[in-house]
Amino acid sequence: MLASQATPSHGNTSPSSQRKTIYVGNLSFDATEGDVKEVFSAYGKVWKVSLPKDRETGRSRGFAFVEMERSSDADAAIEALDSAEWMGREIRVNAARPRSK
């Protein structure tokens, strides 16, 4: 069952502590930020999609980060989409880990 997609009662902003960033790997090189946002929006409010590009070619590097408003919505997206086939590829979806220094 998916988490409720109701807007929080405190308005349109959400404390960053409630947000959760998701790593999405093995993406099709044809996927756009809009494509990724559309898929994840089915599970809740998407604040930001980052689709890194190769510096030399400008082509997608095959992964993305999705920041969702609510941790529970992010968890529902991870549960539903990890190992799902999308745009001809089996995508990997999990909680993003902080960068190592």
NORNOR-V290333 format. One record per helix or strand. SS is the DSSP state (hx for helix, st for strand). FROM is the first residue (numbers start at 1). TO is the last residue. If there is no record, write none. Layout:
ss:SS from:FROM to:TO
ss:SS from:FROM to:TO
This chain:
ss:hx from:16 to:18
ss:st from:20 to:25
ss:hx from:33 to:41
ss:st from:46 to:50
ss:st from:53 to:53
ss:st from:60 to:60
ss:st from:63 to:68
ss:hx from:71 to:81
ss:st from:85 to:86
ss:st from:89 to:90
ss:st from:92 to:95
